C-alpha cells in the first residue's frame, strides 16, 4: 500500500474545498439568474395583458363609425365599412 505524503493530502483537501466553494457560487448565481429571468418574463406578460385589456376597453367603447375609421375605412350611407 502506498502512503501519500501529508502535504499532498493538504493540497487535495484545499482543491476539494475550493471546488465546492466555486460550485456553490456557480449554482447560487445560476439560480438567481434563472429567478431574475422568470420575474422579467412574468412582468412583461402582465404588462402585455394590461395593454390588451386597455385596447379591448377602447374598442368596446367605439361606435361603428369610430371602429371603421380606426380600421382605416369609412362608413358608407348604408352602414357598411368601406
N, C-alpha and C positions, 0 to 999 in steps of 0.2 A: 504494500500500500504506500502510495506517495504522499508525503506530507507537504502541504502548501505553506510557504512562509507567512508569518503573521502580517507582514506589510502588504502582501498580495490580498489577504482577507480584508484588510482595511480599504484598499483600493476598490475591490469588488463591492464591498458594502457601500462605499461612497457613491459608486456608479449606480448601484441599485436604488439608493435613496434619491439621487439626482434624477434618475429615470422616473421614479414615482412622482416626484415633485413636478417635473416637466409634463408628465402625462396628466396629472391632476389639473394643472393650469390649463392645458390644452382642452381637456374635457369641460372644464368650467367655462372657458371662453367660447367654446362651440355651443354649449347650452344657452349661454347668454345671447350669442348672436342669433341662434335659431328663435329664441323667445322674442328678441327685438324684431326680427323679420315677420314673425306671426302677428305681432302687435301692429306693425306697419300695414300689413295686408288687411287686417281687421279694420283698422282706422280708415283705410281707403275704401273698403266695402261700405262702411257706414256712411261716409261722405257721398259715395255714388248713390246709395239708397235715398239719402236726404234730397239730393239734387233731382232724382227721379220723382220723388213724391211732390216736390215743388213744381216740376214740369207738368206732372199729371194734374195737379190742382189748377194750374194756369189754363191748361187745355180744357179741363172740365168746366171752367167758368166762362169759356168763349161761346159766343153765339155762332150761328152758321156763317155769317159774313166774315167775322173775325178769324174763324178757323180756316176758311177758304183763302183769305188774304195771307195768313201765316204760312199756308202751303204754297203760296206763290200764284194763286189763281184769282179769279174774280167771280162774284156771284151774278149769274145772269138773271134776267127778269122772271124766268120760270122757276128760280130757286136752285138751279144746279150750279156746281162749281166748275168753272172752265179754266 
